[in-house]
Amino acid sequence: MSPDFGDRVLDLVERIPPGQVLSYGAIAEILGEGGPRQVGRVMAMDGGAVAWWRVVRADGSLTAAHGIGAQEHYAEEGTPMRPSGAAVDIRRALWQFDD
């Protein structure tokens, strides 16, 4: 992986608009390298300074690390959630990256 992979991940996460999300895998695909696990590692190690709650699993489910803090952000930003409230409605919330 490129030496600037982590910076590129964080830069992309900063660009995700409020109320929208990208999956770990989508971020890797957009960047053209790595995979969901590599993106997840960057987010776990250095993601605290960016809108980490806007990065979710491909099915919209929340990781244990997201917990209550993420749900507060989702409510503030109006992020579409599934009726149960336990997952993001990925079909409605997915950011259509177009660069």
C-alpha positions in Angstrom: 0.0 0.0 0.0 1.1 3.5 -0.6 2.8 5.4 2.2 0.0 8.0 2.1 -2.9 5.5 2.2 -4.0 6.5 5.7 -4.0 10.2 4.8 -6.0 9.5 1.7 -8.6 7.5 3.7 -9.0 10.3 6.3 -9.2 13.0 3.5 -12.0 11.0 1.8 -13.9 10.5 5.1 -13.7 14.3 5.7 -15.5 14.8 2.4 -18.5 12.6 3.2 -21.4 15.0 3.7 -23.5 15.1 6.9 -26.3 12.6 6.8 -24.5 10.3 4.4 -22.1 7.4 4.8 -19.6 5.2 2.9 -18.7 1.6 3.7 -15.1 0.6 4.5 -15.0 -1.4 1.2 -16.4 1.5 -0.8 -13.6 3.8 0.5 -11.0 1.2 -0.5 -12.6 0.9 -3.9 -12.7 4.7 -4.5 -9.0 5.0 -3.5 -8.1 2.0 -5.7 -6.1 0.2 -3.0 -6.5 -1.7 0.2 -9.7 -3.3 1.4 -12.3 -2.9 4.1 -9.9 -4.2 6.8 -7.1 -1.8 5.9 -9.6 1.1 5.9 -10.9 -0.1 9.2 -7.4 -0.2 10.7 -6.8 3.4 9.6 -10.1 4.5 11.1 -9.3 2.6 14.4 -5.9 4.1 14.7 -6.4 7.6 13.4 -10.1 8.2 12.7 -11.0 10.1 15.8 -10.3 13.5 14.3 -12.7 12.9 11.3 -16.4 12.1 11.1 -15.8 8.4 11.9 -19.5 7.7 12.3 -20.0 8.2 8.5 -18.0 5.0 7.8 -20.1 1.9 8.3 -20.2 -1.8 7.3 -21.4 -2.6 3.8 -24.9 -3.6 5.1 -25.2 -0.4 7.2 -24.8 -2.2 10.5 -22.8 -0.5 13.2 -19.6 -1.8 14.7 -19.4 -2.1 18.5 -17.1 0.9 18.5 -19.8 3.1 17.1 -22.1 2.6 20.1 -24.2 5.4 21.4 -21.9 8.2 20.1 -22.6 7.4 16.5 -26.3 7.3 17.0 -26.3 10.8 18.4 -24.5 12.0 15.3 -26.9 10.2 13.0 -29.8 11.9 14.8 -28.2 15.4 14.6 -27.4 14.9 10.9 -30.7 13.3 9.9 -28.9 10.2 8.6 -31.5 7.7 7.3 -31.7 4.7 9.7 -33.5 1.4 9.4 -36.8 1.2 11.3 -35.0 -0.7 14.2 -32.6 2.2 14.6 -29.7 -0.3 14.9 -28.3 0.3 11.4 -28.0 3.0 8.8 -30.4 2.6 5.8 -27.5 2.2 3.4 -29.7 2.5 0.3 -30.8 6.0 1.3 -27.7 7.2 3.1 -24.9 6.0 0.8 -22.9 8.9 -0.5 -22.6 8.8 -4.3 -19.0 9.8 -4.6 -18.4 11.6 -7.9 -14.9 13.1 -8.3 
